Amino acid sequence: MPFKANASRRHRIPRQRHSVTNWPAYEAGLRARGSLTVWFTAEAIEAWRAEPRATRGGQQRYSALAITTALTLRAVFRLALRQTEGLIGSILALLGLDLGVPDHSTLSRRAEALEVPRPRCGREPVHLLVDSTGVRLCGPGEWLEEKHGTKRRRPWKKLHLATDADTGRIVASERLAGRSPARPSRRAGRALHRRRRLRPRRRLRRGRRAIPART
């Protein structure tokens, strides 16, 4: 039947389930996922504060290493800037380190101009794993499609990745843009039918033929 409920999700195959036979090792692995070990090296403690500069302008209190550390913890635990500030402060308090904590305004301002160093590629041979995936762009009106089951022309992008088989690092990437083919919807069909119905019909004028009189 056309226009089924949740038609966009029917192509998904349910995840295959496996029975667990080694429960002790499985539970130990689950507990290990929640373990957390955080430490600061001596080099990181010395480089936590920014070096004074001789140029004009305000002096920075925290180095790029401190900002990078805070933003990395924020990305790992998916925290907001204020929550990241509290996490850094609690970690430094537990470790007994007398270091300043960058506030959320400093993190937001320094993140815009932070330069992330890219890893350098060596000249040694590398085993590459190449794969591609499609990325669908979600915009306004998505909830209308889920509710009414309508289909519209939506943009999508194709992402090709080449990763190192040993380290898992992304060596090369390429993104291609495109569009998915359009599918007819109920609303479009109704609009087309309405336009056809309101369109004035052209009447053909037929010529009159003389009927011969009977004798």
DORO-506641 format. One record per atom (N, C-alpha, C): residue number from 1; atom name; z, x, y; residue in one letter. Coordinates in steps of 0.2 Angstrom, whole numbers. Last residue first. Example, Ala and Ser with C-alpha at 12.3 -4.5 7.8 and 13.67 -1.06 7.14 Angstrom:
{2,N,{35,64,-11},S} {2,CA,{36,68,-5},S} {2,C,{39,64,0},S} {1,N,{39,66,-28},A} {1,CA,{39,62,-22},A} {1,C,{39,66,-16},A} 
END
This chain:
{215,N,{-252,-189,75},T} {215,CA,{-257,-194,76},T} {215,C,{-257,-199,71},T} {214,N,{-238,-182,83},R} {214,CA,{-241,-184,77},R} {214,C,{-247,-189,79},R} {213,N,{-238,-168,94},A} {213,CA,{-237,-175,93},A} {213,C,{-241,-177,86},A} {212,N,{-231,-152,91},P} {212,CA,{-237,-156,92},P} {212,C,{-235,-163,90},P} {211,N,{-219,-145,102},I} {211,CA,{-220,-148,95},I} {211,C,{-226,-153,96},I} {210,N,{-218,-129,109},A} {210,CA,{-220,-136,110},A} {210,C,{-221,-139,103},A} {209,N,{-203,-120,110},R} {209,CA,{-210,-121,107},R} {209,C,{-212,-128,107},R} {208,N,{-194,-110,120},R} {208,CA,{-195,-117,118},R} {208,C,{-203,-117,115},R} {207,N,{-186,-95,116},G} {207,CA,{-191,-98,119},G} {207,C,{-192,-105,116},G} {206,N,{-169,-91,118},R} {206,CA,{-174,-92,113},R} {206,C,{-180,-96,117},R} {205,N,{-159,-78,123},R} {205,CA,{-162,-84,125},R} {205,C,{-168,-85,121},R} {204,N,{-144,-73,116},L} {204,CA,{-151,-72,117},L} {204,C,{-154,-79,118},L} {203,N,{-129,-68,124},R} {203,CA,{-133,-73,121},R} {203,C,{-140,-72,122},R} {202,N,{-117,-57,121},R} {202,CA,{-123,-58,124},R} {202,C,{-127,-63,120},R} {201,N,{-100,-58,124},R} {201,CA,{-105,-58,119},R} {201,C,{-112,-60,123},R} {200,N,{-87,-48,131},P} {200,CA,{-92,-54,132},P} {200,C,{-98,-53,127},P} {199,N,{-73,-43,123},R} {199,CA,{-79,-41,125},R} {199,C,{-84,-47,126},R} {198,N,{-61,-47,117},L} {198,CA,{-62,-48,124},L} {198,C,{-69,-46,127},L} {197,N,{-63,-42,104},R} {197,CA,{-62,-49,105},R} {197,C,{-64,-51,112},R} {196,N,{-63,-28,105},R} {196,CA,{-69,-31,103},R} {196,C,{-69,-39,104},R} {195,N,{-50,-26,110},R} {195,CA,{-56,-25,114},R} {195,C,{-62,-28,112},R} {194,N,{-43,-30,99},R} {194,CA,{-42,-34,105},R} {194,C,{-48,-32,110},R} {193,N,{-47,-20,90},H} {193,CA,{-48,-27,88},H} {193,C,{-48,-31,95},H} {192,N,{-41,-9,96},L} {192,CA,{-48,-9,95},L} {192,C,{-50,-16,94},L} {191,N,{-27,-12,95},A} {191,CA,{-31,-12,102},A} {191,C,{-38,-12,101},A} {190,N,{-25,-13,81},R} {190,CA,{-25,-19,85},R} {190,C,{-28,-18,92},R} {189,N,{-28,1,79},G} {189,CA,{-32,-4,76},G} {189,C,{-31,-11,79},G} {188,N,{-17,7,86},A} {188,CA,{-24,9,87},A} {188,C,{-29,3,85},A} {187,N,{-6,2,79},R} {187,CA,{-7,0,86},R} {187,C,{-14,2,88},R} {186,N,{-8,7,66},R} {186,CA,{-8,0,67},R} {186,C,{-9,-2,74},R} {185,N,{-19,21,66},S} {185,CA,{-12,18,66},S} {185,C,{-13,11,67},S} {184,N,{-28,34,57},P} {184,CA,{-28,28,61},P} {184,C,{-21,25,60},P} {183,N,{-25,51,61},R} {183,CA,{-25,46,56},R} {183,C,{-25,39,60},R} {182,N,{-32,67,65},A} {182,CA,{-29,61,67},A} {182,C,{-30,56,61},A} {181,N,{-28,83,58},P} {181,CA,{-33,78,59},P} {181,C,{-29,71,61},P} {180,N,{-19,95,69},S} {180,CA,{-20,91,63},S} {180,C,{-25,85,64},S} {179,N,{-25,109,77},R} {179,CA,{-22,102,78},R} {179,C,{-24,99,71},R} {178,N,{-19,126,81},G} {178,CA,{-24,121,79},G} {178,C,{-21,114,80},G} {177,N,{-16,144,83},A} {177,CA,{-15,137,85},A} {177,C,{-21,132,83},A} {176,N,{-8,157,75},L} {176,CA,{-15,153,76},L} {176,C,{-13,146,78},L} {175,N,{-1,172,75},R} {175,CA,{0,165,76},R} {175,C,{-6,162,78},R} {174,N,{5,186,66},E} {174,CA,{0,183,70},E} {174,C,{1,175,70},E} {173,N,{14,201,63},S} {173,CA,{14,194,63},S} {173,C,{8,192,67},S} {172,N,{21,215,54},A} {172,CA,{16,212,58},A} {172,C,{16,204,58},A} {171,N,{34,217,48},V} {171,CA,{30,223,51},V} {171,C,{24,220,56},V} {170,N,{50,212,47},I} {170,CA,{43,210,48},I} {170,C,{39,215,51},I} {169,N,{60,219,33},R} {169,CA,{58,219,40},R} {169,C,{51,216,41},R} {168,N,{64,220,20},G} {168,CA,{63,213,22},G} {168,C,{61,213,30},G} {167,N,{64,233,13},T} {167,CA,{69,231,19},T} {167,C,{69,224,21},T} {166,N,{54,232,3},D} {166,CA,{60,235,2},D} {166,C,{66,233,7},D} {165,N,{43,225,8},A} {165,CA,{46,223,2},A} {165,C,{53,226,1},A} {164,N,{40,220,25},D} {164,CA,{42,225,20},D} {164,C,{45,223,14},D} {163,N,{29,206,29},T} {163,CA,{36,209,28},T} {163,C,{36,215,23},T} {162,N,{19,197,38},A} {162,CA,{19,203,34},A} {162,C,{25,207,34},A} {161,N,{14,181,42},L} {161,CA,{19,186,42},L} {161,C,{18,191,37},L} {160,N,{7,168,52},H} {160,CA,{6,173,46},H} {160,C,{10,179,47},H} {159,N,{7,152,56},L} {159,CA,{10,158,57},L} {159,C,{9,162,51},L} {158,N,{-1,139,65},K} {158,CA,{-1,143,58},K} {158,C,{2,150,60},K} {157,N,{4,124,72},K} {157,CA,{3,131,73},K} {157,C,{3,134,66},K} {156,N,{-1,108,79},W} {156,CA,{3,112,74},W} {156,C,{0,119,75},W} {155,N,{0,92,88},P} {155,CA,{-2,99,87},P} {155,C,{2,103,82},P} {154,N,{-5,76,82},R} {154,CA,{0,81,84},R} {154,C,{-2,88,84},R} {153,N,{-11,60,84},R} {153,CA,{-13,67,83},R} {153,C,{-8,72,86},R} {152,N,{0,49,74},R} {152,CA,{-4,51,80},R} {152,C,{-6,58,79},R} {151,N,{6,35,66},K} {151,CA,{3,42,65},K} {151,C,{-1,43,72},K} {150,N,{20,25,63},T} {150,CA,{14,26,67},T} {150,C,{12,34,66},T} {149,N,{32,20,59},G} {149,CA,{28,23,54},G} {149,C,{21,24,57},G} {148,N,{43,16,67},H} {148,CA,{37,11,66},H} {148,C,{32,14,61},H} {147,N,{52,27,66},K} {147,CA,{54,20,66},K} {147,C,{48,15,64},K} {146,N,{45,39,67},E} {146,CA,{49,38,61},E} {146,C,{51,30,60},E} {145,N,{39,36,79},E} {145,CA,{35,37,73},E} {145,C,{39,36,67},E} {144,N,{49,36,88},L} {144,CA,{45,30,87},L} {144,C,{41,30,81},L} {143,N,{54,49,87},W} {143,CA,{58,43,84},W} {143,C,{54,37,83},W} {142,N,{45,56,94},E} {142,CA,{46,57,87},E} {142,C,{49,51,83},E} {141,N,{43,55,108},G} {141,CA,{41,50,104},G} {141,C,{41,51,96},G} {140,N,{41,73,112},P} {140,CA,{43,66,114},P} {140,C,{40,61,109},P} {139,N,{39,84,98},G} {139,CA,{39,82,105},G} {139,C,{42,75,106},G} {138,N,{37,97,87},C} {138,CA,{40,91,88},C} {138,C,{41,89,96},C} {137,N,{25,105,78},L} {137,CA,{28,105,85},L} {137,C,{30,98,86},L} {136,N,{25,114,63},R} {136,CA,{24,107,67},R} {136,C,{28,107,73},R} {135,N,{18,127,56},V} {135,CA,{24,125,60},V} {135,C,{22,119,64},V} {134,N,{15,134,40},G} {134,CA,{13,129,45},G} {134,C,{19,127,49},G} {133,N,{14,151,34},T} {133,CA,{17,144,34},T} {133,C,{14,140,40},T} {132,N,{10,164,24},S} {132,CA,{9,160,30},S} {132,C,{12,154,29},S} {131,N,{12,182,19},D} {131,CA,{13,174,18},D} {131,C,{12,171,24},D} {130,N,{13,197,11},V} {130,CA,{10,193,16},V} {130,C,{10,186,14},V} {129,N,{22,211,9},L} {129,CA,{22,204,7},L} {129,C,{19,200,12},L} {128,N,{18,228,7},L} {128,CA,{19,223,11},L} {128,C,{18,216,7},L} {127,N,{25,244,5},H} {127,CA,{23,238,1},H} {127,C,{24,232,5},H} {126,N,{20,258,14},V} {126,CA,{24,252,14},V} {126,C,{21,247,9},V} {125,N,{20,276,16},P} {125,CA,{17,270,13},P} {125,C,{22,264,12},P} {124,N,{25,283,32},E} {124,CA,{26,282,25},E} {124,C,{22,276,22},E} {123,N,{26,283,45},R} {123,CA,{20,285,42},R} {123,C,{20,285,35},R} {122,N,{36,270,53},G} {122,CA,{35,277,50},G} {122,C,{28,278,47},G} {121,N,{39,261,67},C} {121,CA,{36,261,61},C} {121,C,{34,268,59},C} {120,N,{54,257,75},R} {120,CA,{48,261,75},R} {120,C,{46,261,68},R} {119,N,{61,242,81},P} {119,CA,{61,247,76},P} {119,C,{54,251,76},P} {118,N,{63,239,98},R} {118,CA,{60,238,92},R} {118,C,{60,243,87},R} {117,N,{78,235,108},P} {117,CA,{73,240,105},P} {117,C,{70,238,99},P} {116,N,{78,223,120},V} {116,CA,{80,224,113},V} {116,C,{75,230,110},V} {115,N,{85,222,136},E} {115,CA,{80,225,132},E} {115,C,{82,227,125},E} {114,N,{90,209,145},L} {114,CA,{92,213,140},L} {114,C,{86,216,136},L} {113,N,{89,199,155},A} {113,CA,{86,206,157},A} {113,C,{87,211,151},A} {112,N,{95,188,150},E} {112,CA,{88,188,152},E} {112,C,{85,194,153},E} {111,N,{108,192,147},A} {111,CA,{103,191,141},A} {111,C,{96,190,144},A} {110,N,{115,193,159},R} {110,CA,{113,199,156},R} {110,C,{108,198,150},R} {109,N,{118,179,161},R} {109,CA,{114,183,166},R} {109,C,{111,189,163},R} {108,N,{126,175,150},S} {108,CA,{119,172,151},S} {108,C,{115,176,156},S} {107,N,{136,184,150},L} {107,CA,{132,184,145},L} {107,C,{125,181,146},L} {106,N,{142,181,163},T} {106,CA,{139,187,162},T} {106,C,{134,188,156},T} {105,N,{146,168,159},S} {105,CA,{141,169,165},S} {105,C,{138,176,164},S} {104,N,{156,170,149},H} {104,CA,{150,167,148},H} {104,C,{144,167,153},H} {103,N,{162,187,150},D} {103,CA,{163,180,151},D} {103,C,{156,177,150},D} {102,N,{167,201,140},P} {102,CA,{162,198,144},P} {102,C,{162,190,144},P} {101,N,{183,208,139},V} {101,CA,{178,203,136},V} {101,C,{173,200,141},V} {100,N,{188,225,138},G} {100,CA,{187,218,142},G} {100,C,{182,214,138},G} {99,N,{200,232,127},L} {99,CA,{194,231,129},L} {99,C,{193,225,133},L} {98,N,{210,238,118},D} {98,CA,{211,236,125},D} {98,C,{204,237,128},D} {97,N,{213,231,101},L} {97,CA,{209,236,106},L} {97,C,{209,233,113},L} {96,N,{218,225,90},G} {96,CA,{222,229,95},G} {96,C,{219,233,99},G} {95,N,{211,217,82},L} {95,CA,{210,224,81},L} {95,C,{215,228,85},L} {94,N,{215,204,88},L} {94,CA,{217,206,81},L} {94,C,{216,213,79},L} {93,N,{208,206,100},A} {93,CA,{216,205,100},A} {93,C,{218,207,93},A} {92,N,{195,206,97},L} {92,CA,{198,212,100},L} {92,C,{206,212,100},L} {91,N,{194,193,92},I} {91,CA,{193,199,87},I} {91,C,{196,205,90},I} {90,N,{197,185,103},S} {90,CA,{201,185,97},S} {90,C,{200,191,92},S} {89,N,{186,189,111},G} {89,CA,{193,190,113},G} {89,C,{197,190,108},G} {88,N,{175,184,104},I} {88,CA,{176,191,105},I} {88,C,{183,193,107},I} {87,N,{178,170,104},L} {87,CA,{178,174,97},L} {87,C,{178,181,99},L} {86,N,{177,167,117},G} {86,CA,{183,166,114},G} {86,C,{183,170,107},G} {85,N,{163,169,119},E} {85,CA,{168,173,123},E} {85,C,{175,173,120},E} {84,N,{158,160,111},T} {84,CA,{157,167,109},T} {84,C,{162,171,113},T} {83,N,{161,148,118},Q} {83,CA,{164,150,111},Q} {83,C,{163,157,109},Q} {82,N,{153,150,129},R} {82,CA,{161,150,130},R} {82,C,{164,151,123},R} {81,N,{141,149,123},L} {81,CA,{143,155,126},L} {81,C,{150,156,127},L} {80,N,{141,143,106},A} {80,CA,{139,142,113},A} {80,C,{142,148,116},A} {79,N,{135,149,90},L} {79,CA,{140,147,95},L} {79,C,{137,146,102},L} {78,N,{130,154,77},R} {78,CA,{128,148,81},R} {78,C,{133,145,86},R} {77,N,{134,165,71},F} {77,CA,{138,159,70},F} {77,C,{136,153,73},F} {76,N,{123,174,75},V} {76,CA,{125,173,68},V} {76,C,{129,167,66},V} {75,N,{122,172,89},A} {75,CA,{117,170,85},A} {75,C,{119,169,77},A} {74,N,{135,178,92},R} {74,CA,{133,171,94},R} {74,C,{128,168,90},R} {73,N,{134,191,88},L} {73,CA,{139,186,85},L} {73,C,{137,179,86},L} {72,N,{124,195,97},T} {72,CA,{123,195,90},T} {72,C,{127,190,86},T} {71,N,{130,194,109},L} {71,CA,{125,189,108},L} {71,C,{123,189,100},L} {70,N,{140,204,107},A} {70,CA,{142,197,109},A} {70,C,{136,192,107},A} {69,N,{131,215,106},T} {69,CA,{136,214,101},T} {69,C,{138,206,101},T} {68,N,{124,216,118},T} {68,CA,{121,215,112},T} {68,C,{125,212,106},T} {67,N,{135,218,127},I} {67,CA,{131,212,127},I} {67,C,{127,210,121},I} {66,N,{139,231,122},A} {66,CA,{143,226,122},A} {66,C,{140,219,123},A} {65,N,{127,238,125},L} {65,CA,{129,238,118},L} {65,C,{134,232,117},L} {64,N,{126,238,138},A} {64,CA,{121,234,135},A} {64,C,{123,233,127},A} {63,N,{142,237,145},S} {63,CA,{136,241,143},S} {63,C,{132,236,140},S} {62,N,{151,230,159},Y} {62,CA,{150,230,151},Y} {62,C,{143,234,150},Y} {61,N,{151,231,172},R} {61,CA,{157,232,169},R} {61,C,{156,233,162},R} {60,N,{140,237,185},Q} {60,CA,{141,233,179},Q} {60,C,{147,235,175},Q} {59,N,{141,237,202},Q} {59,CA,{142,241,196},Q} {59,C,{143,236,190},Q} {58,N,{129,232,215},G} {58,CA,{135,231,211},G} {58,C,{135,235,205},G} {57,N,{121,245,225},G} {57,CA,{121,238,222},G} {57,C,{128,238,218},G} {56,N,{112,261,224},R} {56,CA,{115,255,228},R} {56,C,{116,249,224},R} {55,N,{116,273,211},T} {55,CA,{112,269,215},T} {55,C,{116,264,219},T} {54,N,{124,279,202},A} {54,CA,{124,282,209},A} {54,C,{120,278,213},A} {53,N,{134,270,190},R} {53,CA,{128,273,192},R} {53,C,{129,275,200},R} {52,N,{146,272,176},P} {52,CA,{144,271,183},P} {52,C,{138,274,185},P} {51,N,{142,264,160},E} {51,CA,{143,270,164},E} {51,C,{142,269,172},E} {50,N,{152,250,154},A} {50,CA,{145,253,157},A} {50,C,{147,259,161},A} {49,N,{161,250,139},R} {49,CA,{161,250,146},R} {49,C,{155,253,149},R} {48,N,{158,254,126},W} {48,CA,{159,247,127},W} {48,C,{158,246,135},W} {47,N,{157,267,121},A} {47,CA,{151,264,124},A} {47,C,{152,257,126},A} {46,N,{169,268,114},E} {46,CA,{168,273,119},E} {46,C,{162,270,124},E} {45,N,{167,259,104},I} {45,CA,{173,258,108},I} {45,C,{172,262,115},I} {44,N,{156,264,97},A} {44,CA,{156,258,100},A} {44,C,{161,257,105},A} {43,N,{162,276,92},E} {43,CA,{156,277,96},E} {43,C,{155,270,100},E} {42,N,{171,271,83},A} {42,CA,{173,275,89},A} {42,C,{168,275,94},A} {41,N,{167,254,78},T} {41,CA,{167,261,77},T} {41,C,{169,265,83},T} {40,N,{176,240,73},F} {40,CA,{172,243,79},F} {40,C,{173,251,77},F} {39,N,{173,227,61},W} {39,CA,{177,233,63},W} {39,C,{172,236,69},W} {38,N,{176,213,51},V} {38,CA,{173,215,57},V} {38,C,{177,222,59},V} {37,N,{172,203,38},T} {37,CA,{175,210,39},T} {37,C,{172,212,46},T} {36,N,{175,188,29},L} {36,CA,{172,191,35},L} {36,C,{176,198,36},L} {35,N,{170,177,16},S} {35,CA,{174,183,18},S} {35,C,{171,186,24},S} {34,N,{162,167,11},G} {34,CA,{166,165,17},G} {34,C,{170,171,19},G} {33,N,{156,172,1},R} {33,CA,{152,170,6},R} {33,C,{156,169,12},R} {32,N,{165,173,-9},A} {32,CA,{163,179,-5},A} {32,C,{159,178,1},A} {31,N,{166,161,-14},R} {31,CA,{171,163,-10},R} {31,C,{170,169,-6},R} {30,N,{154,161,-21},L} {30,CA,{155,156,-16},L} {30,C,{161,158,-11},L} {29,N,{156,171,-31},G} {29,CA,{151,172,-26},G} {29,C,{152,167,-20},G} {28,N,{166,164,-38},A} {28,CA,{168,170,-35},A} {28,C,{163,172,-29},A} {27,N,{159,154,-44},E} {27,CA,{164,152,-39},E} {27,C,{166,158,-35},E} {26,N,{150,161,-52},Y} {26,CA,{148,157,-47},Y} {26,C,{153,155,-42},Y} {25,N,{159,167,-61},A} {25,CA,{155,172,-56},A} {25,C,{152,167,-51},A} {24,N,{165,155,-67},P} {24,CA,{169,160,-64},P} {24,C,{165,165,-59},P} {23,N,{153,149,-72},W} {23,CA,{157,146,-67},W} {23,C,{161,151,-64},W} {22,N,{139,151,-79},N} {22,CA,{144,156,-77},N} {22,C,{148,153,-71},N} {21,N,{131,139,-79},T} {21,CA,{134,141,-85},T} {21,C,{140,146,-84},T} {20,N,{125,125,-71},V} {20,CA,{128,132,-70},V} {20,C,{132,133,-76},V} {19,N,{109,118,-72},S} {19,CA,{116,118,-74},S} {19,C,{119,125,-74},S} {18,N,{98,115,-58},H} {18,CA,{100,119,-64},H} {18,C,{107,119,-66},H} {17,N,{86,105,-51},R} {17,CA,{93,106,-52},R} {17,C,{94,110,-59},R} {16,N,{73,105,-39},Q} {16,CA,{75,105,-46},Q} {16,C,{82,108,-47},Q} {15,N,{72,94,-26},R} {15,CA,{74,100,-28},R} {15,C,{76,100,-35},R} {14,N,{58,82,-25},P} {14,CA,{65,84,-25},P} {14,C,{67,91,-28},P} {13,N,{44,85,-14},I} {13,CA,{46,85,-21},I} {13,C,{54,86,-21},I} {12,N,{37,75,-2},R} {12,CA,{41,80,-4},R} {12,C,{44,79,-11},R} {11,N,{29,65,1},H} {11,CA,{25,70,-2},H} {11,C,{30,76,-4},H} {10,N,{36,56,8},R} {10,CA,{35,54,1},R} {10,C,{32,60,-2},R} {9,N,{38,57,22},R} {9,CA,{42,61,18},R} {9,C,{41,60,10},R} {8,N,{29,49,28},S} {8,CA,{28,56,30},S} {8,C,{33,60,26},S} {7,N,{33,36,25},A} {7,CA,{27,39,22},A} {7,C,{26,46,23},A} {6,N,{44,27,27},N} {6,CA,{45,35,26},N} {6,C,{39,38,23},N} {5,N,{35,13,20},A} {5,CA,{41,16,24},A} {5,C,{42,23,22},A} {4,N,{17,13,22},K} {4,CA,{24,12,18},K} {4,C,{29,15,22},K} {3,N,{4,11,26},F} {3,CA,{10,10,30},F} {3,C,{16,9,27},F} {2,N,{-4,3,11},P} {2,CA,{-4,7,17},P} {2,C,{2,6,22},P} {1,N,{0,4,-6},M} {1,CA,{0,0,0},M} {1,C,{0,4,6},M} 
END
